Amino acid sequence: MKNLALAICAAAIYAAPLPAAEPQPKEWTVMLFMNGNAGLEPLDDINEMEEAGPGKGLNIVAEVGMPGWTKDGKPWAGSRRFLIAKDPGKSKTVVSPVIYEEQGTDMGDWRRVGRFVEWTKARYPARRYALVFWGHGAG
């Protein structure tokens, strides 16, 4: 009976799938902190980034804060994080996936930036990082 239990345990260990290999970190992860609460329309800027698309060794993650309605008439208050993707059709709408959304965010809070950086680094590892503040620069 003891040998049968050992055989079953050994079979279960060998039958268990191996964990997936860690993804190879990209060369760069660029983080864009875009405060659209100051009267900017950051979705136009995201569309321009999508036209070029991220390069092979590049992640581009944007956190975008918005005060309410966007140009397409859809309600949006709070912040959304996008993983910038290439738009091969060069459409005038954002095609990059929303990877995180939060309501009622204060884009002027310095702690918000810190949380965005930590969150992004944990999910999109790279050898090098860049943080870009996007807005009017008065906040």
Secondary structure, DSSP 8 states (H G I E B T S, - for coil): -HHHHHHHHHHHHHHS---------EEEEEEEEEEGGGS--HHHHHHHHHHH---TTEEEEEEEEE-SB-TTS-B--EEEEEE----TT--SS--S-EEEEESS--TT-HHHHHHHHHHHHHHS-EEEEEEEEES-S--
